[in-house]
């Protein structure tokens, strides 16, 4: 996680008032086959791999870990738009809309 992503998630968790961190995963979706899943979670699952960046915990299920190995999560602002940006070295192809990818 970049510092911008850490700051954004930490701030949101404070506003939310509870939660252990975020869950990062992948699911089958989109025109290229896979899409990222990012959600706030209150507790990790027993099978999760838990990573910590600047006090923010990131939970990844074992199935997703293979696809996410080496991925950097950033939070970017471009004009009026803002959102998370994934830099995944495993991606071989992305769809035109940028919503899904192939490994």
PDB file as gemmi writes it, atoms N, CA and C in Angstrom:
CRYST1    1.000    1.000    1.000  90.00  90.00  90.00 P 1                      
ATOM      1  N   UNK A   1       0.846  -1.186   0.000  1.00  0.00           N  
ATOM      2  CA  UNK A   1       0.000   0.000   0.000  1.00  0.00           C  
ATOM      3  C   UNK A   1       0.882   1.237   0.000  1.00  0.00           C  
ATOM      4  N   UNK A   2       0.489   2.188  -0.799  1.00  0.00           N  
ATOM      5  CA  UNK A   2       1.193   3.464  -0.773  1.00  0.00           C  
ATOM      6  C   UNK A   2       0.713   4.260   0.439  1.00  0.00           C  
ATOM      7  N   UNK A   3       1.429   5.320   0.761  1.00  0.00           N  
ATOM      8  CA  UNK A   3       1.033   6.159   1.886  1.00  0.00           C  
ATOM      9  C   UNK A   3      -0.342   6.786   1.646  1.00  0.00           C  
ATOM     10  N   UNK A   4      -0.645   7.153   0.409  1.00  0.00           N  
ATOM     11  CA  UNK A   4      -1.955   7.738   0.092  1.00  0.00           C  
ATOM     12  C   UNK A   4      -3.079   6.730   0.373  1.00  0.00           C  
ATOM     13  N   UNK A   5      -2.866   5.465   0.023  1.00  0.00           N  
ATOM     14  CA  UNK A   5      -3.869   4.429   0.287  1.00  0.00           C  
ATOM     15  C   UNK A   5      -4.010   4.178   1.787  1.00  0.00           C  
ATOM     16  N   UNK A   6      -2.892   4.127   2.485  1.00  0.00           N  
ATOM     17  CA  UNK A   6      -2.926   3.934   3.939  1.00  0.00           C  
ATOM     18  C   UNK A   6      -3.709   5.063   4.600  1.00  0.00           C  
ATOM     19  N   UNK A   7      -3.409   6.300   4.226  1.00  0.00           N  
ATOM     20  CA  UNK A   7      -4.085   7.457   4.815  1.00  0.00           C  
ATOM     21  C   UNK A   7      -5.583   7.432   4.537  1.00  0.00           C  
ATOM     22  N   UNK A   8      -5.958   7.078   3.306  1.00  0.00           N  
ATOM     23  CA  UNK A   8      -7.384   7.054   2.945  1.00  0.00           C  
ATOM     24  C   UNK A   8      -8.129   5.981   3.737  1.00  0.00           C  
ATOM     25  N   UNK A   9      -7.585   4.781   3.783  1.00  0.00           N  
ATOM     26  CA  UNK A   9      -8.249   3.686   4.497  1.00  0.00           C  
ATOM     27  C   UNK A   9      -8.306   3.974   5.991  1.00  0.00           C  
ATOM     28  N   UNK A  10      -7.203   4.444   6.565  1.00  0.00           N  
ATOM     29  CA  UNK A  10      -7.180   4.745   8.000  1.00  0.00           C  
ATOM     30  C   UNK A  10      -8.208   5.817   8.344  1.00  0.00           C  
ATOM     31  N   UNK A  11      -8.305   6.850   7.529  1.00  0.00           N  
ATOM     32  CA  UNK A  11      -9.284   7.910   7.760  1.00  0.00           C  
ATOM     33  C   UNK A  11     -10.704   7.400   7.667  1.00  0.00           C  
ATOM     34  N   UNK A  12     -10.963   6.532   6.708  1.00  0.00           N  
ATOM     35  CA  UNK A  12     -12.307   5.984   6.550  1.00  0.00           C  
ATOM     36  C   UNK A  12     -12.662   5.090   7.737  1.00  0.00           C  
ATOM     37  N   UNK A  13     -11.704   4.303   8.214  1.00  0.00           N  
ATOM     38  CA  UNK A  13     -11.971   3.440   9.376  1.00  0.00           C  
ATOM     39  C   UNK A  13     -12.298   4.275  10.618  1.00  0.00           C  
ATOM     40  N   UNK A  14     -11.615   5.402  10.774  1.00  0.00           N  
ATOM     41  CA  UNK A  14     -11.907   6.301  11.899  1.00  0.00           C  
ATOM     42  C   UNK A  14     -13.326   6.853  11.769  1.00  0.00           C  
ATOM     43  N   UNK A  15     -13.689   7.328  10.568  1.00  0.00           N  
ATOM     44  CA  UNK A  15     -15.046   7.851  10.343  1.00  0.00           C  
ATOM     45  C   UNK A  15     -16.102   6.777  10.551  1.00  0.00           C  
ATOM     46  N   UNK A  16     -15.782   5.580  10.117  1.00  0.00           N  
ATOM     47  CA  UNK A  16     -16.707   4.449  10.238  1.00  0.00           C  
ATOM     48  C   UNK A  16     -16.935   4.079  11.704  1.00  0.00           C  
ATOM     49  N   UNK A  17     -15.902   4.270  12.520  1.00  0.00           N  
ATOM     50  CA  UNK A  17     -16.031   4.022  13.950  1.00  0.00           C  
ATOM     51  C   UNK A  17     -15.755   2.598  14.378  1.00  0.00           C  
ATOM     52  N   UNK A  18     -15.523   1.708  13.438  1.00  0.00           N  
ATOM     53  CA  UNK A  18     -15.190   0.324  13.751  1.00  0.00           C  
ATOM     54  C   UNK A  18     -14.578  -0.324  12.517  1.00  0.00           C  
ATOM     55  N   UNK A  19     -14.032  -1.498  12.720  1.00  0.00           N  
ATOM     56  CA  UNK A  19     -13.442  -2.240  11.615  1.00  0.00           C  
ATOM     57  C   UNK A  19     -11.993  -2.552  11.865  1.00  0.00           C  
ATOM     58  N   UNK A  20     -11.594  -3.705  11.344  1.00  0.00           N  
ATOM     59  CA  UNK A  20     -10.223  -4.163  11.534  1.00  0.00           C  
ATOM     60  C   UNK A  20      -9.320  -3.750  10.378  1.00  0.00           C  
ATOM     61  N   UNK A  21      -9.905  -3.570   9.195  1.00  0.00           N  
ATOM     62  CA  UNK A  21      -9.098  -3.215   8.032  1.00  0.00           C  
ATOM     63  C   UNK A  21      -9.890  -3.407   6.759  1.00  0.00           C  
ATOM     64  N   UNK A  22      -9.176  -3.805   5.692  1.00  0.00           N  
ATOM     65  CA  UNK A  22      -9.839  -4.037   4.405  1.00  0.00           C  
ATOM     66  C   UNK A  22      -9.528  -5.441   3.908  1.00  0.00           C  
ATOM     67  N   UNK A  23     -10.443  -5.951   3.108  1.00  0.00           N  
ATOM     68  CA  UNK A  23     -10.238  -7.230   2.435  1.00  0.00           C  
ATOM     69  C   UNK A  23      -9.980  -6.934   0.964  1.00  0.00           C  
ATOM     70  N   UNK A  24      -8.909  -7.500   0.456  1.00  0.00           N  
ATOM     71  CA  UNK A  24      -8.550  -7.364  -0.943  1.00  0.00           C  
ATOM     72  C   UNK A  24      -8.613  -8.744  -1.557  1.00  0.00           C  
ATOM     73  N   UNK A  25      -9.331  -8.855  -2.665  1.00  0.00           N  
ATOM     74  CA  UNK A  25      -9.456 -10.142  -3.333  1.00  0.00           C  
ATOM     75  C   UNK A  25      -9.759  -9.972  -4.796  1.00  0.00           C  
ATOM     76  N   UNK A  26      -9.995 -11.091  -5.466  1.00  0.00           N  
ATOM     77  CA  UNK A  26     -10.395 -11.103  -6.865  1.00  0.00           C  
ATOM     78  C   UNK A  26     -11.613 -12.000  -7.010  1.00  0.00           C  
ATOM     79  N   UNK A  27     -12.406 -11.709  -8.041  1.00  0.00           N  
ATOM     80  CA  UNK A  27     -13.562 -12.543  -8.361  1.00  0.00           C  
ATOM     81  C   UNK A  27     -13.680 -12.629  -9.874  1.00  0.00           C  
ATOM     82  N   UNK A  28     -14.368 -13.643 -10.329  1.00  0.00           N  
ATOM     83  CA  UNK A  28     -14.620 -13.784 -11.756  1.00  0.00           C  
ATOM     84  C   UNK A  28     -15.651 -12.752 -12.159  1.00  0.00           C  
ATOM     85  N   UNK A  29     -15.294 -11.927 -13.151  1.00  0.00           N  
ATOM     86  CA  UNK A  29     -16.188 -10.849 -13.563  1.00  0.00           C  
ATOM     87  C   UNK A  29     -15.626 -10.147 -14.778  1.00  0.00           C  
ATOM     88  N   UNK A  30     -16.469  -9.370 -15.422  1.00  0.00           N  
ATOM     89  CA  UNK A  30     -16.028  -8.488 -16.498  1.00  0.00           C  
ATOM     90  C   UNK A  30     -15.697  -9.207 -17.786  1.00  0.00           C  
ATOM     91  N   UNK A  31     -15.302  -8.434 -18.762  1.00  0.00           N  
ATOM     92  CA  UNK A  31     -15.037  -8.990 -20.092  1.00  0.00           C  
ATOM     93  C   UNK A  31     -13.668  -9.654 -20.190  1.00  0.00           C  
ATOM     94  N   UNK A  32     -12.742  -9.360 -19.278  1.00  0.00           N  
ATOM     95  CA  UNK A  32     -11.425  -9.990 -19.325  1.00  0.00           C  
ATOM     96  C   UNK A  32     -11.301 -11.169 -18.364  1.00  0.00           C  
ATOM     97  N   UNK A  33     -12.261 -11.336 -17.481  1.00  0.00           N  
ATOM     98  CA  UNK A  33     -12.254 -12.531 -16.646  1.00  0.00           C  
ATOM     99  C   UNK A  33     -12.195 -12.335 -15.151  1.00  0.00           C  
ATOM    100  N   UNK A  34     -11.440 -11.354 -14.652  1.00  0.00           N  
ATOM    101  CA  UNK A  34     -11.291 -11.172 -13.210  1.00  0.00           C  
ATOM    102  C   UNK A  34     -11.397  -9.700 -12.851  1.00  0.00           C  
ATOM    103  N   UNK A  35     -11.877  -9.446 -11.639  1.00  0.00           N  
ATOM    104  CA  UNK A  35     -11.990  -8.069 -11.149  1.00  0.00           C  
ATOM    105  C   UNK A  35     -11.539  -8.036  -9.697  1.00  0.00           C  
ATOM    106  N   UNK A  36     -11.056  -6.891  -9.271  1.00  0.00           N  
ATOM    107  CA  UNK A  36     -10.648  -6.708  -7.878  1.00  0.00           C  
ATOM    108  C   UNK A  36     -11.865  -6.507  -7.000  1.00  0.00           C  
ATOM    109  N   UNK A  37     -11.761  -7.002  -5.761  1.00  0.00           N  
ATOM    110  CA  UNK A  37     -12.785  -6.796  -4.753  1.00  0.00           C  
ATOM    111  C   UNK A  37     -12.089  -6.129  -3.572  1.00  0.00           C  
ATOM    112  N   UNK A  38     -12.653  -5.035  -3.107  1.00  0.00           N  
ATOM    113  CA  UNK A  38     -12.085  -4.298  -1.989  1.00  0.00           C  
ATOM    114  C   UNK A  38     -13.233  -3.910  -1.078  1.00  0.00           C  
ATOM    115  N   UNK A  39     -13.165  -4.343   0.190  1.00  0.00           N  
ATOM    116  CA  UNK A  39     -14.239  -4.027   1.128  1.00  0.00           C  
ATOM    117  C   UNK A  39     -13.677  -3.857   2.528  1.00  0.00           C  
ATOM    118  N   UNK A  40     -14.363  -3.071   3.321  1.00  0.00           N  
ATOM    119  CA  UNK A  40     -13.984  -2.899   4.713  1.00  0.00           C  
ATOM    120  C   UNK A  40     -14.515  -4.075   5.504  1.00  0.00           C  
ATOM    121  N   UNK A  41     -13.712  -4.572   6.453  1.00  0.00           N  
ATOM    122  CA  UNK A  41     -14.109  -5.739   7.241  1.00  0.00           C  
ATOM    123  C   UNK A  41     -13.927  -5.470   8.725  1.00  0.00           C  
ATOM    124  N   UNK A  42     -14.746  -6.158   9.498  1.00  0.00           N  
ATOM    125  CA  UNK A  42     -14.692  -6.012  10.945  1.00  0.00           C  
ATOM    126  C   UNK A  42     -13.807  -7.058  11.617  1.00  0.00           C  
ATOM    127  N   UNK A  43     -13.584  -8.197  10.931  1.00  0.00           N  
ATOM    128  CA  UNK A  43     -12.740  -9.250  11.502  1.00  0.00           C  
ATOM    129  C   UNK A  43     -12.179 -10.109  10.383  1.00  0.00           C  
ATOM    130  N   UNK A  44     -10.983 -10.602  10.582  1.00  0.00           N  
ATOM    131  CA  UNK A  44     -10.370 -11.476   9.585  1.00  0.00           C  
ATOM    132  C   UNK A  44     -10.960 -12.879   9.710  1.00  0.00           C  
ATOM    133  N   UNK A  45     -10.867 -13.625   8.623  1.00  0.00           N  
ATOM    134  CA  UNK A  45     -11.277 -15.026   8.606  1.00  0.00           C  
ATOM    135  C   UNK A  45     -10.060 -15.874   8.964  1.00  0.00           C  
ATOM    136  N   UNK A  46     -10.267 -17.063   9.537  1.00  0.00           N  
ATOM    137  CA  UNK A  46      -9.118 -17.897   9.955  1.00  0.00           C  
ATOM    138  C   UNK A  46      -8.127 -18.208   8.838  1.00  0.00           C  
ATOM    139  N   UNK A  47      -8.608 -18.343   7.600  1.00  0.00           N  
ATOM    140  CA  UNK A  47      -7.718 -18.703   6.494  1.00  0.00           C  
ATOM    141  C   UNK A  47      -7.037 -17.498   5.851  1.00  0.00           C  
ATOM    142  N   UNK A  48      -7.398 -16.291   6.240  1.00  0.00           N  
ATOM    143  CA  UNK A  48      -6.821 -15.081   5.647  1.00  0.00           C  
ATOM    144  C   UNK A  48      -5.333 -14.937   5.935  1.00  0.00           C  
ATOM    145  N   UNK A  49      -4.618 -14.396   4.944  1.00  0.00           N  
ATOM    146  CA  UNK A  49      -3.279 -13.887   5.169  1.00  0.00           C  
ATOM    147  C   UNK A  49      -3.484 -12.427   5.556  1.00  0.00           C  
ATOM    148  N   UNK A  50      -2.886 -11.997   6.644  1.00  0.00           N  
ATOM    149  CA  UNK A  50      -3.069 -10.626   7.116  1.00  0.00           C  
ATOM    150  C   UNK A  50      -1.743  -9.881   6.980  1.00  0.00           C  
ATOM    151  N   UNK A  51      -1.798  -8.761   6.256  1.00  0.00           N  
ATOM    152  CA  UNK A  51      -0.639  -7.896   6.071  1.00  0.00           C  
ATOM    153  C   UNK A  51      -0.950  -6.569   6.748  1.00  0.00           C  
ATOM    154  N   UNK A  52       0.075  -5.906   7.264  1.00  0.00           N  
ATOM    155  CA  UNK A  52      -0.154  -4.612   7.909  1.00  0.00           C  
ATOM    156  C   UNK A  52       0.763  -3.564   7.298  1.00  0.00           C  
ATOM    157  N   UNK A  53       0.158  -2.432   6.944  1.00  0.00           N  
ATOM    158  CA  UNK A  53       0.882  -1.312   6.350  1.00  0.00           C  
ATOM    159  C   UNK A  53       0.530  -0.053   7.127  1.00  0.00           C  
ATOM    160  N   UNK A  54       1.473   0.498   7.839  1.00  0.00           N  
ATOM    161  CA  UNK A  54       1.240   1.740   8.564  1.00  0.00           C  
ATOM    162  C   UNK A  54       0.052   1.672   9.513  1.00  0.00           C  
ATOM    163  N   UNK A  55      -0.167   0.533  10.125  1.00  0.00           N  
ATOM    164  CA  UNK A  55      -1.278   0.361  11.058  1.00  0.00           C  
ATOM    165  C   UNK A  55      -2.582  -0.079  10.413  1.00  0.00           C  
ATOM    166  N   UNK A  56      -2.629  -0.199   9.088  1.00  0.00           N  
ATOM    167  CA  UNK A  56      -3.825  -0.656   8.377  1.00  0.00           C  
ATOM    168  C   UNK A  56      -3.637  -2.120   8.003  1.00  0.00           C  
ATOM    169  N   UNK A  57      -4.611  -2.946   8.396  1.00  0.00           N  
ATOM    170  CA  UNK A  57      -4.546  -4.370   8.068  1.00  0.00           C  
ATOM    171  C   UNK A  57      -5.251  -4.642   6.749  1.00  0.00           C  
ATOM    172  N   UNK A  58      -4.606  -5.500   5.946  1.00  0.00           N  
ATOM    173  CA  UNK A  58      -5.163  -5.937   4.669  1.00  0.00           C  
ATOM    174  C   UNK A  58      -5.279  -7.455   4.736  1.00  0.00           C  
ATOM    175  N   UNK A  59      -6.513  -7.959   4.576  1.00  0.00           N  
ATOM    176  CA  UNK A  59      -6.763  -9.383   4.610  1.00  0.00           C  
ATOM    177  C   UNK A  59      -6.926  -9.896   3.182  1.00  0.00           C  
ATOM    178  N   UNK A  60      -6.258 -11.011   2.891  1.00  0.00           N  
ATOM    179  CA  UNK A  60      -6.329 -11.617   1.566  1.00  0.00           C  
ATOM    180  C   UNK A  60      -6.590 -13.112   1.745  1.00  0.00           C  
ATOM    181  N   UNK A  61      -7.622 -13.615   1.044  1.00  0.00           N  
ATOM    182  CA  UNK A  61      -7.908 -15.049   1.125  1.00  0.00           C  
ATOM    183  C   UNK A  61      -6.870 -15.814   0.312  1.00  0.00           C  
ATOM    184  N   UNK A  62      -6.624 -17.083   0.648  1.00  0.00           N  
ATOM    185  CA  UNK A  62      -5.569 -17.852  -0.025  1.00  0.00           C  
ATOM    186  C   UNK A  62      -5.745 -17.949  -1.540  1.00  0.00           C  
ATOM    187  N   UNK A  63      -6.974 -18.067  -2.025  1.00  0.00           N  
ATOM    188  CA  UNK A  63      -7.222 -18.182  -3.458  1.00  0.00           C  
ATOM    189  C   UNK A  63      -6.799 -16.903  -4.199  1.00  0.00           C  
ATOM    190  N   UNK A  64      -7.115 -15.757  -3.621  1.00  0.00           N  
ATOM    191  CA  UNK A  64      -6.779 -14.468  -4.254  1.00  0.00           C  
ATOM    192  C   UNK A  64      -5.299 -14.149  -4.172  1.00  0.00           C  
ATOM    193  N   UNK A  65      -4.638 -14.666  -3.143  1.00  0.00           N  
ATOM    194  CA  UNK A  65      -3.229 -14.329  -2.915  1.00  0.00           C  
ATOM    195  C   UNK A  65      -2.362 -14.645  -4.128  1.00  0.00           C  
ATOM    196  N   UNK A  66      -2.645 -15.735  -4.811  1.00  0.00           N  
ATOM    197  CA  UNK A  66      -1.892 -16.114  -6.002  1.00  0.00           C  
ATOM    198  C   UNK A  66      -1.964 -15.033  -7.074  1.00  0.00           C  
ATOM    199  N   UNK A  67      -3.141 -14.447  -7.260  1.00  0.00           N  
ATOM    200  CA  UNK A  67      -3.354 -13.440  -8.296  1.00  0.00           C  
ATOM    201  C   UNK A  67      -2.863 -12.048  -7.888  1.00  0.00           C  
ATOM    202  N   UNK A  68      -2.739 -11.834  -6.579  1.00  0.00           N  
ATOM    203  CA  UNK A  68      -2.399 -10.505  -6.070  1.00  0.00           C  
ATOM    204  C   UNK A  68      -0.944 -10.353  -5.642  1.00  0.00           C  
ATOM    205  N   UNK A  69      -0.180 -11.417  -5.693  1.00  0.00           N  
ATOM    206  CA  UNK A  69       1.207 -11.375  -5.244  1.00  0.00           C  
ATOM    207  C   UNK A  69       1.972 -10.253  -5.946  1.00  0.00           C  
ATOM    208  N   UNK A  70       2.520  -9.337  -5.186  1.00  0.00           N  
ATOM    209  CA  UNK A  70       3.299  -8.226  -5.724  1.00  0.00           C  
ATOM    210  C   UNK A  70       2.486  -6.997  -6.088  1.00  0.00           C  
ATOM    211  N   UNK A  71       1.166  -7.040  -5.865  1.00  0.00           N  
ATOM    212  CA  UNK A  71       0.297  -5.917  -6.226  1.00  0.00           C  
ATOM    213  C   UNK A  71       0.499  -4.733  -5.287  1.00  0.00           C  
ATOM    214  N   UNK A  72       0.544  -3.542  -5.850  1.00  0.00           N  
ATOM    215  CA  UNK A  72       0.592  -2.315  -5.057  1.00  0.00           C  
ATOM    216  C   UNK A  72      -0.762  -1.633  -5.131  1.00  0.00           C  
ATOM    217  N   UNK A  73      -1.283  -1.244  -3.973  1.00  0.00           N  
ATOM    218  CA  UNK A  73      -2.559  -0.542  -3.887  1.00  0.00           C  
ATOM    219  C   UNK A  73      -2.278   0.927  -3.604  1.00  0.00           C  
ATOM    220  N   UNK A  74      -2.814   1.797  -4.453  1.00  0.00           N  
ATOM    221  CA  UNK A  74      -2.626   3.231  -4.311  1.00  0.00           C  
ATOM    222  C   UNK A  74      -4.003   3.887  -4.284  1.00  0.00           C  
ATOM    223  N   UNK A  75      -4.069   5.109  -3.775  1.00  0.00           N  
ATOM    224  CA  UNK A  75      -5.289   5.907  -3.831  1.00  0.00           C  
ATOM    225  C   UNK A  75      -4.929   7.182  -4.564  1.00  0.00           C  
ATOM    226  N   UNK A  76      -5.601   7.419  -5.696  1.00  0.00           N  
ATOM    227  CA  UNK A  76      -5.234   8.550  -6.545  1.00  0.00           C  
ATOM    228  C   UNK A  76      -6.411   9.495  -6.748  1.00  0.00           C  
ATOM    229  N   UNK A  77      -6.065  10.764  -6.937  1.00  0.00           N  
ATOM    230  CA  UNK A  77      -7.036  11.799  -7.293  1.00  0.00           C  
ATOM    231  C   UNK A  77      -6.616  12.382  -8.624  1.00  0.00           C  
ATOM    232  N   UNK A  78      -7.533  12.353  -9.574  1.00  0.00           N  
ATOM    233  CA  UNK A  78      -7.269  12.922 -10.893  1.00  0.00           C  
ATOM    234  C   UNK A  78      -8.429  13.833 -11.233  1.00  0.00           C  
ATOM    235  N   UNK A  79      -8.220  15.132 -11.104  1.00  0.00           N  
ATOM    236  CA  UNK A  79      -9.303  16.087 -11.318  1.00  0.00           C  
ATOM    237  C   UNK A  79     -10.387  15.898 -10.270  1.00  0.00           C  
ATOM    238  N   UNK A  80     -11.604  15.678 -10.712  1.00  0.00           N  
ATOM    239  CA  UNK A  80     -12.720  15.455  -9.786  1.00  0.00           C  
ATOM    240  C   UNK A  80     -12.884  13.995  -9.410  1.00  0.00           C  
ATOM    241  N   UNK A  81     -12.116  13.101 -10.029  1.00  0.00           N  
ATOM    242  CA  UNK A  81     -12.225  11.669  -9.769  1.00  0.00           C  
ATOM    243  C   UNK A  81     -11.189  11.223  -8.753  1.00  0.00           C  
ATOM    244  N   UNK A  82     -11.579  10.260  -7.940  1.00  0.00           N  
ATOM    245  CA  UNK A  82     -10.641   9.659  -7.013  1.00  0.00           C  
ATOM    246  C   UNK A  82     -11.009   8.198  -6.836  1.00  0.00           C  
ATOM    247  N   UNK A  83     -10.008   7.390  -6.495  1.00  0.00           N  
ATOM    248  CA  UNK A  83     -10.268   5.979  -6.293  1.00  0.00           C  
ATOM    249  C   UNK A  83      -8.989   5.196  -6.113  1.00  0.00           C  
ATOM    250  N   UNK A  84      -9.161   3.913  -5.851  1.00  0.00           N  
ATOM    251  CA  UNK A  84      -8.021   3.032  -5.664  1.00  0.00           C  
ATOM    252  C   UNK A  84      -7.477   2.612  -7.022  1.00  0.00           C  
ATOM    253  N   UNK A  85      -6.165   2.501  -7.091  1.00  0.00           N  
ATOM    254  CA  UNK A  85      -5.485   2.068  -8.302  1.00  0.00           C  
ATOM    255  C   UNK A  85      -4.637   0.847  -7.951  1.00  0.00           C  
ATOM    256  N   UNK A  86      -4.784  -0.197  -8.746  1.00  0.00           N  
ATOM    257  CA  UNK A  86      -4.049  -1.435  -8.531  1.00  0.00           C  
ATOM    258  C   UNK A  86      -2.935  -1.537  -9.554  1.00  0.00           C  
ATOM    259  N   UNK A  87      -1.707  -1.758  -9.091  1.00  0.00           N  
ATOM    260  CA  UNK A  87      -0.572  -2.012  -9.980  1.00  0.00           C  
ATOM    261  C   UNK A  87      -0.152  -3.458  -9.724  1.00  0.00           C  
ATOM    262  N   UNK A  88      -0.620  -4.351 -10.606  1.00  0.00           N  
ATOM    263  CA  UNK A  88      -0.422  -5.776 -10.416  1.00  0.00           C  
ATOM    264  C   UNK A  88       0.540  -6.297 -11.487  1.00  0.00           C  
ATOM    265  N   UNK A  89       1.728  -6.763 -11.077  1.00  0.00           N  
ATOM    266  CA  UNK A  89       2.708  -7.240 -12.047  1.00  0.00           C  
ATOM    267  C   UNK A  89       2.295  -8.544 -12.741  1.00  0.00           C  
ATOM    268  N   UNK A  90       1.261  -9.206 -12.243  1.00  0.00           N  
ATOM    269  CA  UNK A  90       0.811 -10.479 -12.807  1.00  0.00           C  
ATOM    270  C   UNK A  90      -0.166 -10.310 -13.963  1.00  0.00           C  
ATOM    271  N   UNK A  91      -0.711  -9.111 -14.138  1.00  0.00           N  
ATOM    272  CA  UNK A  91      -1.726  -8.868 -15.165  1.00  0.00           C  
ATOM    273  C   UNK A  91      -1.098  -8.967 -16.555  1.00  0.00           C  
ATOM    274  N   UNK A  92      -1.753  -9.751 -17.414  1.00  0.00           N  
ATOM    275  CA  UNK A  92      -1.284  -9.916 -18.790  1.00  0.00           C  
ATOM    276  C   UNK A  92      -2.118  -9.098 -19.764  1.00  0.00           C  
ATOM    277  N   UNK A  93      -3.383  -8.843 -19.403  1.00  0.00           N  
ATOM    278  CA  UNK A  93      -4.258  -8.102 -20.294  1.00  0.00           C  
ATOM    279  C   UNK A  93      -5.375  -7.470 -19.468  1.00  0.00           C  
ATOM    280  N   UNK A  94      -5.832  -6.277 -19.880  1.00  0.00           N  
ATOM    281  CA  UNK A  94      -6.942  -5.593 -19.224  1.00  0.00           C  
ATOM    282  C   UNK A  94      -7.997  -5.261 -20.264  1.00  0.00           C  
ATOM    283  N   UNK A  95      -9.245  -5.203 -19.823  1.00  0.00           N  
ATOM    284  CA  UNK A  95     -10.300  -4.818 -20.756  1.00  0.00           C  
ATOM    285  C   UNK A  95     -10.212  -3.312 -21.015  1.00  0.00           C  
ATOM    286  N   UNK A  96     -10.882  -2.856 -22.046  1.00  0.00           N  
ATOM    287  CA  UNK A  96     -10.837  -1.455 -22.430  1.00  0.00           C  
ATOM    288  C   UNK A  96     -11.360  -0.505 -21.381  1.00  0.00           C  
ATOM    289  N   UNK A  97     -12.338  -0.939 -20.603  1.00  0.00           N  
ATOM    290  CA  UNK A  97     -12.917  -0.056 -19.587  1.00  0.00           C  
ATOM    291  C   UNK A  97     -12.092  -0.052 -18.303  1.00  0.00           C  
ATOM    292  N   UNK A  98     -11.124  -0.971 -18.179  1.00  0.00           N  
ATOM    293  CA  UNK A  98     -10.253  -1.010 -17.009  1.00  0.00           C  
ATOM    294  C   UNK A  98     -10.860  -1.660 -15.794  1.00  0.00           C  
ATOM    295  N   UNK A  99     -12.013  -2.309 -15.943  1.00  0.00           N  
ATOM    296  CA  UNK A  99     -12.695  -2.923 -14.803  1.00  0.00           C  
ATOM    297  C   UNK A  99     -12.283  -4.367 -14.552  1.00  0.00           C  
ATOM    298  N   UNK A 100     -11.711  -5.036 -15.556  1.00  0.00           N  
ATOM    299  CA  UNK A 100     -11.327  -6.430 -15.353  1.00  0.00           C  
ATOM    300  C   UNK A 100      -9.985  -6.701 -16.013  1.00  0.00           C  
ATOM    301  N   UNK A 101      -9.427  -7.883 -15.677  1.00  0.00           N  
ATOM    302  CA  UNK A 101      -8.083  -8.220 -16.139  1.00  0.00           C  
ATOM    303  C   UNK A 101      -7.948  -9.729 -16.296  1.00  0.00           C  
ATOM    304  N   UNK A 102      -6.839 -10.108 -16.941  1.00  0.00           N  
ATOM    305  CA  UNK A 102      -6.487 -11.514 -17.137  1.00  0.00           C  
ATOM    306  C   UNK A 102      -5.077 -11.733 -16.595  1.00  0.00           C  
ATOM    307  N   UNK A 103      -4.884 -12.860 -15.966  1.00  0.00           N  
ATOM    308  CA  UNK A 103      -3.559 -13.231 -15.443  1.00  0.00           C  
ATOM    309  C   UNK A 103      -2.946 -14.235 -16.404  1.00  0.00           C  
TER     310      UNK A 103                                                      
END                                                                             
